[in-house]
């Protein structure tokens, strides 16, 4: 059954069917034309051919002539031309010599078809039969070819609509498992993916505009207030404006990082490094922020090194973004754990927090751009909504994976898996 689903097999069977159909039609039409020619023969010729099983006609003796010859009587034979236009064979008149007054016996061979006329008739019949059989064979081929070409035309029309920007176009669900049916299903999947990408692109543009508008609006309002003399130009006000400028700068840099990663143009300076040592340095760098929020950090590191091949700066950015995310969601007095482990093939980096965890409906969205599980979370924390998206992009550039889970005891768990570096 799978073999029949291949289009080349179906085309081969179609051509074989057309050939067999044409041959059968030719034989049938030739038989019909032969019977028709036989029926057009004179009645005496048809009777003679039936009696003699198709042997050529010959001169046959009448009972009277046969009796004369059997008795040994002498006869006189006179040959005269035929006066029958349908039978050009000569006529023989036979009279017994011992009884000249007896009526003569007429003897004439049955008419034969003239050879040129018979050949012309047969050639004409063959030509007619061949033309009719070929026409019917072509008709059968056109019917089957039309059935096979219809889905290809549908795919072509859908592709043309897709090229014009109509991303909602779909091909009706095809039946079967041949190449055309698979092509139609793959086209529908491609159109769905393009439509989803276009929707994500529009949503991202709207999110970028929204994210940029907020700090710009704050900065514009405060600067206008300073110009109008409503707000005095003091160091505190300058610090607030500087904070908004830093937020804008971070947002632009995050967008640049993501765009380079998406385009495959983010170059990594890969080198062997100890993931455990990098985690230790990042934990020390977050000491002040942890202390300011009164959150404890537990560092869980193995005794030996955990070798990976990575870009130190980009991998530090991954750990920093995960710690920043955990710190934002952990209340004062809570705890964060930074854990490094390894198995036979991969290194594992885990960040655990004691926050509220991730809503079930948000588990598959936390790595989406500009997604915030808590709609009320303020931008005052400095988050751009791109931190976890950057984590996912950078980890995948390192041939790794990242996943988010909820811990049974409460809080969230983010786990990064990277291939171990085998020295030598």
Secondary structure by P-SEA (a helix, b strand, c coil): ccccccaaaaaaaaaaaaaaaaaaaaaaaaaaaaaaaaaaccaaaaaaaaaaccccccccccaaaaaaaaabbbbbbbbbccccccccbbbbbbbbccccccbbbbbbccccccaaaaaaaaaaaaaaaaaaaaaaaaaaaaaaaaaaaaaaaaaaaaaaaaaaccccccccccccccaaaaaaaaaaaaaaaaaaaaaaaaaaaaaaaaaaaaaaaaaaaaaaaaaaccccccaaaaaaaaaaaaaaaaaaaaaaaaaaaaacccccbbbbbcaaaaaaaaaaaaaaaaaaabbbbbbbbccccccccccaaaaaaaaaaaaaaaaaaccccbbbbbbbbccccbbbbbbbbcccccccccccccccccccccccccccccccccaaaaaaaaaaaacbbbbbbbbccbbbbbbbbbbbbbcc
